[in-house]
Amino acid sequence: MSHDPVDNVEEHERTDLAIEGQDNDAVPRKERLHIRRRVPGRRLDKHLRGRFPRLSRTMLQKLIKEGDITVNGLPTKPSYEPAAGDVVEVLIPPPPPNEVPPEDIPLDILYEDEHIAAINKPAGIICHPAGPTQGGTIANAMAFHAASLSHGDDPYRPGIVHRLDKNTTGVMLVAKSDEAHWRLSLQFERRTTQKTYFAICEGAPSRDQDIINQPLGAHPMIKNRYMNPGQLPRAMLFKEAITQYSVRERFKGFAIVHLYPKTGRTHQLRVHMSAIGHPLLGDTYYGGHLFSEEDLAGEGPAEPLITTQALHALAIEFVHPISEKPMRVEAPLPETFQRIAGLLRKHRGTQVS
């Protein structure tokens, strides 16, 4: 049975308008959707946005107004609600050229097939460039590694379905086809994926497990910083943000926790842990501190063991976008995290929760 409700309301055909001697990717293609049942309130532009993630809603509205999208062979409006039996034809413009040049950057591949790849992202590397002059990203590395990647919405984000912060390590999914991309994106949008993060925080939460439900918004003064409503003016725009946590081990002054984000806001886990008084070790941006072996063990080097947040994307559970088989991919802990955990167990006492 399909895990994608869209498949229950339409059948899908594709026609490439190929020109002899020309790359098919550089020419338009025609998509034909056979609507099986009406979804009340589901506008045509919104319905197509879910089916074609590379096309923005504004672009879809433009195509509808220009007659490149028709219903039963006739012009229509973006607000039209497709009915059972309708045939929607969409003339898809060619994608913009891939603006991300391939770079031979080593990748730790955890899983790969012809549709998707899962990598173990290292610290210190961003997921995609912000513009044509930036390089050294996961997108550049994947462009070198893979024969093809999904186009997505942004020419500077080929294959990128979701992101990790620059200094967050761990498992990250990449789509190698447009179909895999939109099917995975739908799972993230509907929050059916399950992500588990390993973190080391300062202090130990009083409860073994709990849910943090605090909306987040961008700081009005500091770029790339996010806060909860108690720290920002009421007029700021906040979005729902929910994190579940589970304390795995307790130590004197620290704890190892597993974090399960139910939403995917920028810096969500870091801000939420800071908000409950337990910032992540090394996360000086959100109230954490740097610690050396001397600090944790009472002896040893005084240099910080880690200078970024102690946060690692440990595992992700999802449904394969093509085979529809349930999958779980795990990323091993970085050696630095293992070393810190070992020092805490040896010198700070331990209690398994």
C-alpha contacts under 8 A as a table, 3 or more apart, distances in Angstrom:
res1	aa1	res2	aa2	distance
2	S	5	P	7.30
2	S	7	D	7.04
2	S	8	N	7.89
2	S	324	E	7.17
3	H	319	V	7.95
3	H	324	E	6.93
4	D	7	D	5.74
4	D	8	N	7.46
4	D	183	R	7.63
5	P	8	N	5.22
5	P	9	V	7.08
6	V	9	V	5.45
6	V	10	E	6.60
6	V	51	R	7.92
7	D	10	E	5.49
7	D	11	E	6.70
8	N	36	R	7.23
9	V	35	I	5.66
9	V	36	R	4.68
9	V	37	R	5.16
9	V	38	R	7.26
9	V	39	V	7.98
10	E	33	L	6.06
10	E	34	H	5.05
10	E	35	I	4.21
10	E	36	R	5.01
10	E	37	R	7.40
11	E	33	L	5.51
11	E	34	H	4.81
11	E	35	I	6.56
11	E	36	R	7.35
12	H	31	E	7.18
12	H	32	R	5.78
12	H	33	L	4.63
12	H	34	H	6.38
13	E	31	E	5.71
13	E	32	R	4.91
13	E	33	L	6.36
14	R	29	R	7.33
14	R	30	K	5.86
14	R	31	E	4.47
14	R	32	R	6.17
15	T	29	R	5.76
15	T	30	K	4.94
15	T	31	E	6.18
16	D	24	N	7.03
16	D	27	V	7.96
16	D	28	P	7.04
16	D	29	R	4.43
16	D	30	K	6.23
17	L	24	N	7.47
17	L	27	V	6.61
17	L	28	P	6.03
17	L	29	R	5.15
17	L	30	K	7.08
18	A	22	Q	7.26
18	A	23	D	7.67
18	A	24	N	5.43
18	A	27	V	6.64
18	A	29	R	7.96
19	I	22	Q	5.44
19	I	23	D	7.70
19	I	24	N	7.26
19	I	27	V	7.66
22	Q	26	A	7.35
23	D	26	A	5.55
23	D	27	V	7.32
24	N	27	V	5.48
24	N	28	P	7.96
25	D	28	P	7.82
25	D	94	P	6.28
25	D	95	P	7.17
26	A	94	P	5.34
26	A	95	P	7.15
27	V	93	P	7.04
27	V	94	P	5.18
28	P	91	L	6.55
28	P	92	I	5.39
28	P	93	P	4.62
28	P	94	P	4.93
29	R	91	L	5.79
29	R	92	I	5.25
29	R	93	P	6.89
29	R	94	P	7.46
30	K	89	E	6.87
30	K	90	V	5.62
30	K	91	L	4.54
30	K	92	I	5.99
31	E	89	E	5.71
31	E	90	V	5.08
31	E	91	L	6.44
31	E	92	I	7.23
32	R	87	V	6.80
32	R	88	V	5.70
32	R	89	E	4.51
32	R	90	V	6.38
33	L	87	V	5.70
33	L	88	V	5.03
33	L	89	E	6.38
34	H	85	G	6.62
34	H	86	D	6.05
34	H	87	V	4.72
34	H	88	V	6.51
35	I	38	R	7.38
35	I	82	P	7.03
35	I	83	A	6.68
35	I	84	A	5.30
35	I	85	G	5.43
35	I	86	D	5.27
35	I	87	V	6.26
35	I	88	V	7.62
36	R	83	A	7.79
36	R	84	A	4.86
36	R	85	G	5.89
36	R	86	D	7.81
37	R	83	A	6.17
37	R	84	A	4.16
37	R	85	G	7.30
38	R	81	E	7.51
38	R	82	P	6.03
38	R	83	A	4.55
38	R	84	A	5.26
39	V	42	R	5.54
39	V	81	E	7.75
39	V	82	P	7.69
39	V	83	A	7.76
40	P	81	E	7.42
41	G	81	E	6.80
42	R	46	K	6.59
42	R	47	H	6.22
42	R	81	E	5.76
42	R	82	P	7.62
43	R	46	K	5.28
43	R	47	H	6.04
43	R	78	P	6.71
43	R	79	S	5.07
43	R	80	Y	5.56
43	R	81	E	4.66
43	R	82	P	7.20
44	L	47	H	5.03
44	L	48	L	6.12
44	L	77	K	7.82
44	L	78	P	5.54
44	L	79	S	6.05
44	L	80	Y	5.47
44	L	81	E	5.50
44	L	82	P	6.21
45	D	48	L	5.23
45	D	49	R	6.07
45	D	57	R	6.28
45	D	60	L	6.08
45	D	61	Q	6.30
45	D	78	P	5.08
45	D	79	S	6.93
46	K	49	R	4.97
46	K	50	G	6.60
46	K	57	R	6.97
47	H	50	G	5.51
47	H	51	R	6.70
48	L	51	R	4.91
48	L	52	F	5.91
48	L	60	L	7.52
49	R	52	F	5.29
49	R	53	P	5.73
49	R	55	L	6.68
49	R	56	S	6.67
49	R	57	R	5.94
49	R	60	L	7.41
50	G	53	P	6.02
50	G	182	W	7.50
50	G	186	L	7.52
51	R	182	W	6.96
52	F	55	L	5.74
52	F	182	W	7.00
53	P	56	S	6.92
53	P	152	G	6.16
53	P	153	D	6.21
53	P	182	W	5.82
54	R	151	H	6.59
54	R	152	G	4.45
54	R	153	D	3.97
54	R	154	D	7.37
55	L	59	M	5.95
55	L	60	L	6.36
55	L	153	D	6.29
56	S	59	M	5.09
56	S	60	L	6.27
56	S	153	D	7.04
57	R	60	L	5.01
57	R	61	Q	6.16
58	T	61	Q	5.15
58	T	62	K	6.25
59	M	62	K	5.00
59	M	63	L	6.23
60	L	63	L	5.04
60	L	64	I	6.18
61	Q	64	I	5.07
61	Q	65	K	6.21
61	Q	78	P	5.71
62	K	65	K	5.15
62	K	66	E	6.13
63	L	66	E	5.07
63	L	67	G	6.20
63	L	68	D	5.04
63	L	69	I	5.91
64	I	67	G	5.21
64	I	68	D	5.79
64	I	69	I	4.76
64	I	70	T	7.03
64	I	75	P	7.40
64	I	76	T	6.65
64	I	77	K	6.43
64	I	78	P	6.44
65	K	68	D	7.66
65	K	69	I	7.98
65	K	75	P	7.93
65	K	76	T	7.64
65	K	77	K	6.95
65	K	78	P	7.87
66	E	69	I	7.76
67	G	70	T	6.33
67	G	75	P	5.68
67	G	76	T	7.74
68	D	89	E	7.93
68	D	90	V	6.09
68	D	91	L	5.32
69	I	75	P	7.12
69	I	76	T	7.60
69	I	88	V	7.10
69	I	89	E	5.60
69	I	90	V	4.52
69	I	91	L	6.30
70	T	73	G	5.43
70	T	74	L	5.20
70	T	75	P	4.92
70	T	76	T	5.96
70	T	88	V	5.74
70	T	89	E	5.37
70	T	90	V	6.78
71	V	74	L	5.36
71	V	75	P	6.52
71	V	76	T	6.37
71	V	86	D	6.48
71	V	87	V	5.63
71	V	88	V	4.54
71	V	89	E	6.48
72	N	86	D	6.03
72	N	87	V	5.03
72	N	88	V	6.31
72	N	89	E	7.84
73	G	87	V	7.78
73	G	88	V	7.82
73	G	89	E	7.53
76	T	80	Y	6.87
77	K	80	Y	5.40
82	P	86	D	6.40
83	A	86	D	5.67
95	P	151	H	7.10
96	P	155	P	6.41
97	P	155	P	7.03
98	N	101	P	7.61
98	N	151	H	7.86
98	N	155	P	5.70
98	N	156	Y	7.29
98	N	158	P	7.44
99	E	132	P	6.42
99	E	155	P	5.84
99	E	156	Y	5.89
100	V	129	P	7.74
100	V	132	P	7.06
100	V	135	G	7.88
100	V	139	A	7.04
100	V	140	N	5.91
100	V	143	A	7.20
100	V	155	P	7.41
100	V	156	Y	5.76
100	V	157	R	7.82
100	V	158	P	7.64
101	P	135	G	7.90
101	P	140	N	5.93
101	P	143	A	6.84
101	P	144	F	7.89
102	P	140	N	4.82
102	P	141	A	6.11
102	P	142	M	7.25
102	P	143	A	4.61
102	P	144	F	4.24
102	P	145	H	7.94
103	E	135	G	7.99
103	E	136	G	7.19
103	E	140	N	5.26
103	E	141	A	5.24
103	E	143	A	7.15
103	E	144	F	5.46
104	D	141	A	6.00
104	D	144	F	5.98
104	D	145	H	7.72
105	I	136	G	7.46
105	I	140	N	7.74
105	I	141	A	5.04
105	I	144	F	7.94
106	P	141	A	7.16
107	L	119	I	6.92
107	L	120	N	7.51
107	L	121	K	7.76
107	L	141	A	7.16
108	D	119	I	5.60
108	D	120	N	5.33
108	D	121	K	7.28
109	I	112	E	7.04
109	I	117	A	7.23
109	I	118	A	6.11
109	I	119	I	4.51
109	I	120	N	6.36
110	L	117	A	7.62
110	L	118	A	5.39
110	L	119	I	5.22
110	L	120	N	6.41
110	L	171	V	7.86
110	L	329	V	7.28
110	L	330	E	7.64
110	L	331	A	7.18
111	Y	117	A	5.58
111	Y	118	A	5.01
111	Y	119	I	7.03
111	Y	329	V	7.44
112	E	115	H	7.78
112	E	116	I	5.87
112	E	117	A	4.20
112	E	118	A	6.28
113	D	116	I	5.71
113	D	117	A	6.45
114	E	176	K	6.97
115	H	175	A	6.34
115	H	176	K	5.06
115	H	177	S	5.99
115	H	180	A	6.14
115	H	322	I	7.48
116	I	173	L	7.13
116	I	174	V	5.69
116	I	175	A	4.64
116	I	176	K	5.27
116	I	177	S	7.70
116	I	180	A	7.00
117	A	173	L	5.91
117	A	174	V	5.15
117	A	175	A	6.55
117	A	176	K	7.39
118	A	171	V	6.41
118	A	172	M	5.51
118	A	173	L	4.53
118	A	174	V	6.12
118	A	329	V	7.46
119	I	170	G	7.61
119	I	171	V	5.54
119	I	172	M	5.40
119	I	173	L	6.58
119	I	174	V	7.80
120	N	169	T	7.00
120	N	170	G	4.77
120	N	171	V	4.65
120	N	172	M	6.46
120	N	331	A	5.83
121	K	125	I	7.87
121	K	138	I	7.99
121	K	168	T	7.82
121	K	169	T	5.12
121	K	170	G	5.02
121	K	171	V	6.20
121	K	172	M	6.64
122	P	125	I	6.67
122	P	167	N	7.58
122	P	168	T	7.42
122	P	169	T	4.97
122	P	170	G	6.85
123	A	166	K	6.28
123	A	167	N	4.30
123	A	168	T	5.65
123	A	169	T	5.22
124	G	166	K	5.39
124	G	167	N	4.95
124	G	168	T	7.96
125	I	136	G	7.21
125	I	137	T	5.93
125	I	138	I	7.07
125	I	166	K	5.19
125	I	167	N	6.90
126	I	129	P	7.53
126	I	136	G	7.88
126	I	137	T	5.30
126	I	138	I	6.49
126	I	164	L	7.73
126	I	165	D	6.87
126	I	166	K	4.56
126	I	167	N	7.94
127	C	137	T	5.42
127	C	138	I	4.73
127	C	139	A	6.14
127	C	160	I	7.47
127	C	163	R	6.17
127	C	164	L	6.97
127	C	165	D	7.91
127	C	166	K	7.24
128	H	137	T	5.21
128	H	138	I	5.92
128	H	139	A	5.05
128	H	140	N	7.37
128	H	156	Y	6.56
128	H	157	R	5.62
128	H	160	I	7.57
129	P	132	P	7.28
129	P	134	Q	5.29
129	P	135	G	6.13
129	P	136	G	7.99
129	P	137	T	6.28
129	P	139	A	7.46
129	P	156	Y	6.03
129	P	157	R	7.32
130	A	134	Q	6.61
130	A	156	Y	6.92
131	G	134	Q	5.84
131	G	156	Y	6.67
132	P	156	Y	7.50
135	G	140	N	6.53
136	G	140	N	6.26
136	G	141	A	7.38
137	T	140	N	5.18
137	T	141	A	6.37
138	I	141	A	4.99
138	I	142	M	6.07
139	A	142	M	5.11
139	A	143	A	6.06
139	A	156	Y	7.85
139	A	157	R	6.41
139	A	158	P	6.33
139	A	159	G	7.13
139	A	160	I	7.07
140	N	143	A	5.11
140	N	144	F	6.54
141	A	144	F	5.28
141	A	145	H	6.25
142	M	145	H	4.80
142	M	146	A	5.67
142	M	149	L	7.92
142	M	159	G	7.92
143	A	146	A	5.69
143	A	147	A	7.43
143	A	148	S	7.39
143	A	149	L	7.18
143	A	158	P	7.83
144	F	147	A	7.75
146	A	149	L	6.80
146	A	176	K	7.60
148	S	176	K	5.72
148	S	177	S	7.10
149	L	158	P	5.77
149	L	159	G	4.95
149	L	175	A	6.19
149	L	176	K	3.86
149	L	177	S	5.53
149	L	178	D	7.74
150	S	158	P	5.50
150	S	159	G	4.65
150	S	160	I	7.94
150	S	175	A	5.70
150	S	176	K	4.97
150	S	177	S	4.25
150	S	178	D	4.54
150	S	179	E	7.94
150	S	180	A	7.76
150	S	181	H	6.26
151	H	154	D	7.04
151	H	155	P	6.52
151	H	157	R	7.39
151	H	158	P	4.99
151	H	159	G	6.46
151	H	177	S	7.58
151	H	178	D	6.23
152	G	155	P	7.37
152	G	157	R	6.98
152	G	158	P	6.27
152	G	159	G	6.89
152	G	160	I	7.61
152	G	161	V	7.97
152	G	178	D	6.73
152	G	181	H	6.92
152	G	182	W	7.87
153	D	157	R	7.67
154	D	157	R	5.33
154	D	158	P	7.19
155	P	158	P	6.20
157	R	160	I	5.43
159	G	174	V	5.06
159	G	175	A	4.55
159	G	176	K	5.86
159	G	177	S	7.62
159	G	181	H	7.18
160	I	163	R	7.13
160	I	173	L	7.46
160	I	174	V	5.37
160	I	175	A	6.62
161	V	173	L	6.65
161	V	174	V	5.99
161	V	175	A	6.61
161	V	181	H	6.42
161	V	184	L	7.17
161	V	185	S	6.26
162	H	172	M	7.33
162	H	173	L	7.03
162	H	174	V	7.96
163	R	172	M	7.24
164	L	167	N	7.98
164	L	168	T	5.99
164	L	169	T	7.47
164	L	172	M	7.41
165	D	168	T	5.09
165	D	267	H	7.40
167	N	308	T	6.32
167	N	309	Q	7.01
168	T	309	Q	7.09
168	T	310	A	7.75
168	T	311	L	5.67
168	T	312	H	5.78
168	T	313	A	7.33
169	T	311	L	6.87
169	T	312	H	4.79
169	T	313	A	6.04
169	T	334	P	7.97
170	G	312	H	5.19
170	G	313	A	4.18
170	G	314	L	5.84
170	G	315	A	7.79
170	G	331	A	5.50
170	G	332	P	7.65
170	G	333	L	7.81
171	V	313	A	5.46
171	V	314	L	6.42
171	V	315	A	6.26
171	V	316	I	7.09
171	V	329	V	7.27
171	V	330	E	6.50
171	V	331	A	5.38
172	M	313	A	7.86
175	A	178	D	7.35
175	A	180	A	5.74
175	A	181	H	5.11
175	A	184	L	8.00
176	K	180	A	6.88
176	K	181	H	7.39
177	S	180	A	5.29
177	S	181	H	6.19
178	D	181	H	4.92
178	D	182	W	6.29
179	E	182	W	5.47
179	E	183	R	6.18
179	E	321	P	7.83
180	A	183	R	5.26
180	A	184	L	6.05
180	A	321	P	5.27
180	A	322	I	6.59
181	H	184	L	5.28
181	H	185	S	5.98
181	H	321	P	7.97
182	W	185	S	4.90
182	W	186	L	6.05
183	R	186	L	5.17
183	R	187	Q	6.62
183	R	321	P	5.40
184	L	187	Q	5.15
184	L	188	F	6.49
184	L	320	H	7.91
184	L	321	P	5.88
185	S	188	F	5.12
185	S	189	E	6.05
186	L	189	E	4.94
186	L	190	R	6.05
187	Q	190	R	5.15
187	Q	191	R	5.92
187	Q	192	T	5.28
187	Q	193	T	6.05
187	Q	318	F	7.64
188	F	191	R	4.91
188	F	192	T	6.36
188	F	193	T	5.98
189	E	192	T	7.93
191	R	194	Q	7.73
191	R	262	K	6.76
191	R	263	T	7.12
192	T	318	F	7.16
193	T	316	I	7.07
193	T	317	E	5.66
193	T	318	F	4.86
193	T	319	V	7.81
194	Q	260	Y	7.27
194	Q	261	P	7.95
194	Q	262	K	7.97
194	Q	316	I	5.63
194	Q	317	E	4.96
194	Q	318	F	6.69
195	K	260	Y	5.75
195	K	261	P	6.59
195	K	313	A	7.43
195	K	314	L	7.78
195	K	315	A	5.86
195	K	316	I	4.47
195	K	317	E	6.44
196	T	258	H	6.43
196	T	259	L	5.74
196	T	260	Y	5.06
196	T	261	P	7.58
196	T	313	A	6.25
196	T	314	L	5.56
196	T	315	A	5.15
196	T	316	I	6.30
197	Y	258	H	5.44
197	Y	259	L	4.93
197	Y	260	Y	6.48
197	Y	311	L	6.79
197	Y	312	H	5.48
197	Y	313	A	4.44
197	Y	314	L	4.97
197	Y	315	A	6.92
198	F	256	I	7.32
198	F	257	V	6.14
198	F	258	H	4.89
198	F	259	L	6.53
198	F	311	L	5.88
198	F	312	H	5.12
198	F	313	A	6.39
198	F	314	L	5.82
199	A	256	I	5.82
199	A	257	V	5.35
199	A	258	H	6.23
199	A	259	L	7.29
199	A	280	L	6.93
199	A	310	A	5.53
199	A	311	L	4.60
199	A	312	H	6.40
200	I	254	F	7.01
200	I	255	A	5.74
200	I	256	I	4.60
200	I	257	V	6.24
200	I	280	L	5.83
200	I	281	L	5.87
200	I	310	A	5.61
200	I	311	L	7.04
201	C	204	A	7.26
201	C	254	F	5.70
201	C	255	A	5.47
201	C	256	I	6.48
201	C	257	V	7.32
201	C	273	M	7.76
201	C	278	H	5.64
201	C	279	P	5.59
201	C	280	L	4.14
201	C	281	L	5.19
201	C	310	A	7.64
202	E	253	G	6.05
202	E	254	F	4.59
202	E	255	A	6.61
202	E	278	H	5.11
202	E	279	P	5.79
202	E	280	L	6.05
202	E	281	L	5.87
202	E	288	G	7.28
203	G	252	K	7.48
203	G	253	G	4.46
203	G	254	F	4.30
203	G	255	A	6.19
203	G	278	H	5.81
204	A	247	V	7.90
204	A	250	R	6.24
204	A	251	F	7.42
204	A	253	G	6.77
204	A	254	F	5.57
204	A	255	A	5.05
204	A	278	H	7.09
205	P	208	D	7.05
205	P	247	V	7.44
205	P	255	A	7.87
205	P	278	H	7.12
207	R	210	D	6.61
207	R	247	V	7.80
208	D	246	S	5.80
208	D	247	V	5.04
208	D	248	R	7.90
208	D	353	S	6.70
209	Q	244	Q	7.40
209	Q	245	Y	5.44
209	Q	246	S	4.30
209	Q	247	V	6.11
210	D	244	Q	5.86
210	D	245	Y	5.66
210	D	246	S	6.88
211	I	242	I	7.03
211	I	243	T	5.69
211	I	244	Q	4.28
211	I	245	Y	6.32
212	I	242	I	5.68
212	I	243	T	5.09
212	I	244	Q	6.14
212	I	245	Y	7.88
212	I	272	H	6.76
213	N	240	E	7.69
213	N	241	A	6.02
213	N	242	I	4.55
213	N	243	T	6.56
214	Q	228	N	6.36
214	Q	229	P	7.76
214	Q	240	E	6.86
214	Q	241	A	5.64
214	Q	242	I	6.50
214	Q	272	H	7.36
215	P	228	N	5.82
215	P	229	P	6.84
215	P	238	F	5.65
215	P	239	K	5.12
215	P	240	E	4.41
215	P	241	A	4.74
215	P	242	I	7.60
216	L	226	Y	6.50
216	L	227	M	5.53
216	L	228	N	4.65
216	L	229	P	6.84
216	L	238	F	5.06
216	L	239	K	5.43
216	L	240	E	6.67
216	L	241	A	6.25
216	L	265	R	7.52
216	L	268	Q	7.49
217	G	226	Y	5.56
217	G	227	M	5.61
217	G	228	N	6.31
217	G	229	P	7.49
217	G	236	M	6.82
217	G	237	L	5.81
217	G	238	F	4.41
217	G	239	K	6.40
218	A	223	K	7.96
218	A	224	N	7.27
218	A	225	R	6.10
218	A	226	Y	4.53
218	A	227	M	6.40
218	A	236	M	7.86
218	A	237	L	7.70
218	A	238	F	7.81
219	H	222	I	5.55
219	H	223	K	6.90
219	H	224	N	7.57
219	H	225	R	5.49
219	H	226	Y	5.22
219	H	227	M	6.16
219	H	232	L	7.01
220	P	223	K	7.78
220	P	232	L	7.90
220	P	236	M	7.73
222	I	225	R	5.78
226	Y	266	T	7.56
226	Y	267	H	6.89
226	Y	271	V	7.08
227	M	230	G	7.99
227	M	231	Q	6.07
227	M	232	L	6.62
227	M	271	V	6.62
228	N	231	Q	5.69
228	N	232	L	6.65
228	N	238	F	7.79
228	N	271	V	7.70
228	N	275	A	7.77
229	P	232	L	5.23
229	P	233	P	7.12
229	P	234	R	6.74
229	P	238	F	7.36
230	G	233	P	8.00
232	L	236	M	6.92
233	P	236	M	5.77
240	E	263	T	7.50
241	A	262	K	7.44
241	A	263	T	5.52
241	A	264	G	7.37
241	A	265	R	6.51
241	A	268	Q	6.99
242	I	261	P	6.25
242	I	262	K	5.32
242	I	263	T	5.68
243	T	259	L	6.81
243	T	260	Y	5.78
243	T	261	P	4.42
243	T	262	K	5.66
243	T	263	T	7.25
243	T	268	Q	7.88
243	T	269	L	6.94
243	T	272	H	7.40
244	Q	259	L	5.87
244	Q	260	Y	4.99
244	Q	261	P	6.18
244	Q	262	K	7.28
245	Y	257	V	6.67
245	Y	258	H	5.67
245	Y	259	L	4.50
245	Y	260	Y	6.04
246	S	257	V	5.56
246	S	258	H	5.21
246	S	259	L	6.55
247	V	250	R	7.27
247	V	255	A	6.97
247	V	256	I	6.21
247	V	257	V	4.39
247	V	258	H	6.44
247	V	353	S	6.25
248	R	255	A	7.50
248	R	256	I	5.54
248	R	257	V	5.24
248	R	258	H	6.80
248	R	352	V	5.96
248	R	353	S	5.17
249	E	255	A	5.65
249	E	256	I	5.12
249	E	257	V	7.04
249	E	350	T	6.31
249	E	351	Q	5.51
249	E	352	V	4.65
249	E	353	S	5.69
250	R	254	F	6.44
250	R	255	A	4.54
250	R	256	I	6.57
250	R	349	G	7.83
250	R	350	T	5.54
250	R	351	Q	5.27
250	R	352	V	6.72
250	R	353	S	7.36
251	F	254	F	5.06
251	F	255	A	5.58
251	F	344	L	6.65
251	F	345	R	7.34
251	F	348	R	5.38
251	F	349	G	5.37
251	F	350	T	5.09
251	F	351	Q	6.97
252	K	348	R	5.17
252	K	349	G	6.48
252	K	350	T	7.99
253	G	348	R	7.86
254	F	344	L	7.97
256	I	341	A	7.95
259	L	269	L	7.41
261	P	264	G	6.60
261	P	268	Q	7.97
261	P	269	L	7.23
264	G	268	Q	6.97
265	R	268	Q	5.12
267	H	270	R	5.42
267	H	271	V	6.09
268	Q	271	V	5.33
268	Q	272	H	5.97
269	L	272	H	5.17
269	L	273	M	6.11
270	R	273	M	5.45
270	R	274	S	6.23
270	R	279	P	6.80
270	R	280	L	6.65
270	R	283	D	7.78
270	R	286	Y	6.89
271	V	274	S	5.10
271	V	275	A	5.98
271	V	279	P	7.76
271	V	286	Y	6.54
272	H	275	A	4.94
272	H	276	I	6.54
273	M	276	I	5.45
273	M	277	G	6.60
273	M	278	H	5.21
273	M	279	P	5.15
273	M	280	L	6.89
274	S	277	G	5.14
274	S	278	H	5.12
274	S	279	P	4.00
274	S	280	L	7.19
274	S	286	Y	6.23
274	S	287	G	6.59
274	S	288	G	7.84
275	A	278	H	7.30
275	A	279	P	7.64
276	I	279	P	7.97
279	P	283	D	6.90
279	P	286	Y	6.60
279	P	287	G	5.89
279	P	288	G	5.02
280	L	283	D	5.41
280	L	288	G	5.59
280	L	309	Q	5.84
280	L	310	A	5.95
280	L	311	L	7.46
281	L	288	G	5.42
281	L	289	H	5.95
281	L	290	L	6.72
281	L	291	F	7.64
281	L	308	T	7.91
281	L	309	Q	5.91
281	L	310	A	5.50
282	G	288	G	5.45
282	G	289	H	5.03
282	G	290	L	4.76
282	G	291	F	7.18
282	G	306	I	6.08
282	G	307	T	5.30
282	G	308	T	4.89
282	G	309	Q	4.71
282	G	310	A	6.21
283	D	286	Y	5.79
283	D	287	G	6.50
283	D	288	G	4.49
283	D	289	H	6.36
283	D	290	L	7.75
283	D	307	T	7.53
283	D	308	T	5.49
283	D	309	Q	4.19
283	D	310	A	7.22
284	T	287	G	5.12
284	T	288	G	4.48
284	T	289	H	5.46
284	T	290	L	7.37
284	T	308	T	7.60
284	T	309	Q	7.76
285	Y	288	G	7.08
290	L	304	P	5.73
290	L	305	L	7.60
290	L	306	I	6.93
290	L	307	T	6.33
291	F	294	E	7.96
291	F	295	D	5.81
291	F	296	L	7.05
291	F	303	E	7.83
291	F	304	P	5.08
291	F	305	L	6.15
291	F	306	I	7.33
292	S	295	D	5.07
292	S	296	L	6.50
292	S	301	P	6.68
292	S	302	A	5.20
292	S	303	E	5.33
292	S	304	P	4.19
292	S	305	L	5.04
292	S	306	I	7.96
293	E	296	L	5.20
293	E	297	A	5.72
293	E	298	G	7.34
293	E	299	E	6.61
293	E	300	G	5.43
293	E	301	P	5.77
293	E	302	A	6.41
293	E	303	E	7.52
293	E	304	P	7.35
293	E	305	L	6.55
293	E	343	L	7.64
294	E	297	A	5.35
294	E	298	G	4.71
294	E	299	E	4.25
294	E	300	G	4.73
294	E	301	P	5.74
294	E	302	A	5.47
295	D	298	G	5.65
295	D	299	E	7.38
295	D	302	A	7.50
296	L	299	E	7.97
296	L	343	L	6.76
296	L	344	L	6.77
296	L	347	H	6.92
296	L	348	R	7.30
297	A	300	G	7.33
297	A	343	L	6.59
297	A	344	L	7.78
297	A	347	H	5.43
297	A	348	R	7.63
304	P	307	T	6.37
305	L	336	T	7.24
305	L	340	I	7.42
306	I	309	Q	7.68
306	I	310	A	7.52
306	I	336	T	7.31
310	A	337	F	7.26
312	H	333	L	7.18
313	A	316	I	7.87
313	A	331	A	7.16
314	L	330	E	5.64
314	L	331	A	5.27
314	L	332	P	6.93
314	L	333	L	7.28
315	A	328	R	6.83
315	A	329	V	5.52
315	A	330	E	4.21
315	A	331	A	6.22
316	I	328	R	5.63
316	I	329	V	5.54
316	I	330	E	6.68
317	E	326	P	7.30
317	E	327	M	5.56
317	E	328	R	4.33
317	E	329	V	6.64
318	F	326	P	5.89
318	F	327	M	5.42
318	F	328	R	6.60
319	V	324	E	5.33
319	V	325	K	5.45
319	V	326	P	4.40
319	V	327	M	5.77
320	H	323	S	5.59
320	H	324	E	4.69
320	H	325	K	5.27
320	H	326	P	6.22
320	H	327	M	6.44
321	P	324	E	5.67
333	L	337	F	6.25
333	L	338	Q	6.49
334	P	337	F	5.41
334	P	338	Q	6.50
335	E	338	Q	5.02
335	E	339	R	6.12
336	T	339	R	5.06
336	T	340	I	6.26
337	F	340	I	5.18
337	F	341	A	6.14
338	Q	341	A	5.16
338	Q	342	G	6.07
339	R	342	G	5.02
339	R	343	L	6.25
340	I	343	L	5.15
340	I	344	L	6.25
341	A	344	L	5.13
341	A	345	R	6.19
342	G	345	R	5.18
342	G	346	K	6.16
343	L	346	K	5.14
343	L	347	H	5.84
343	L	348	R	7.47
344	L	347	H	5.37
344	L	348	R	4.83
344	L	349	G	6.78
344	L	350	T	7.56
345	R	348	R	5.83
345	R	349	G	5.46
345	R	350	T	5.45
346	K	349	G	6.42
